[in-house]
Amino acid sequence: MTPRGDGYAATLDPEWAVADKLHGGYLLAVLARAAVADAGAAHPHVTAAGGAFLEAPSPGHADLSVTRLRVGRSVAQVRVELSQEGRPRVSALIALGRLDESDPWWTASEPVDLPPEQDCFPVPVQPPGAPFPVPLMGVIEERIHPGHLAFAFGQPSKKGVIATWQRLGDGSDWDPLSLLVALDPVPPVTFDLGVPGWMPTIQLSAYIRRLPAPGPVRVRLAATDVGGDRIDQVAHVWDDKGRLVAQSTQLAAVRLPAA
C-alpha cells in the first residue's frame, strides 16, 4: 500500500481468495488498513467497519480514496472507497480507536464448544469434491468441527451452524485487522443448509472488541434467516482465553433451490 494523493495505491493479493473471487473479510481489512494509516498513531486500531460490496474487485492494482469524517480524542471515523478502472468496487465506513487486552466488564458470550484442534478437520486449498480451489486456505489454517461436516458427505444438518478453529498460516498472531478475515468464515453457512455455491456478500458489519490473546481463535458462524434470495449470518470470534474479541453480521445473496 503506497500513499497517493488523497488515498493509497494497493496491490490486491490473489492468494486471499475463494476460487478467483477475493475474500470479503480480506477486502474490508485492506480498506481498514488504509483508514488506520490515514488517521494517525492516536487511533491505531479498527473498532468497527461497515462495508458495502458493490462489485467484485480483481487481484492486482486498486485505488483507495480516504475521507476523514471526524477525528476526536477517542474515536476517528473515516470513509474509504476501493476502486478499479475508475469504478467503485467496495466502500466502507470505519471507526478507529485504541483497543487493549482487558476482560469484559460484563458479557453474555460463551465461547463455542469445539473439540481440540487436532480432532477437527483441516480445510485444504483443494477441498475434496470441490469444483474449485480455495487459495485462502493457504494463508489461513482452518479446522472444522467434525460434527459440522455432514454437508461434505451430502447430508447437511440444516441447523445453519459451522464452527472452526482458525490460525494465520504464517504463524503470526491475530490483530484487529486480520480478525476482519476471521469474521467472514469459509465455507459459508449455506453449505450446512444444503445450498452450495458462491454466496456474494452485499453488506458486512464488523465489530472488534479487544486485542486478542496469542494463539488460535474459535469462530462460530450461524444463519439467522434465509429467504428472497438473501441470507443473513452472524459470526462470533473468541480468543485463546475464551474472550469475545470480534463479531459480525453479514447480508449476502444466495441462490435457493427450486421448491
Beta strands, then each sheet from edge to edge (+ up, - down):
strand 1: 2-4
strand 2: 7-12
strand 3: 17-18
strand 4: 21-22
strand 5: 45-53
strand 6: 60-71
strand 7: 76-84
strand 8: 87-97
strand 9: 121-122
strand 10: 140-144
strand 11: 161-168
strand 12: 201-208
strand 13: 217-227
strand 14: 230-238
strand 15: 244-253
sheet 1: 1+ 2- 6+ 7- 8+ 5- 12+ 15- 14+ 13- 11+ 10- 9+
sheet 2: 3+ 4-
end
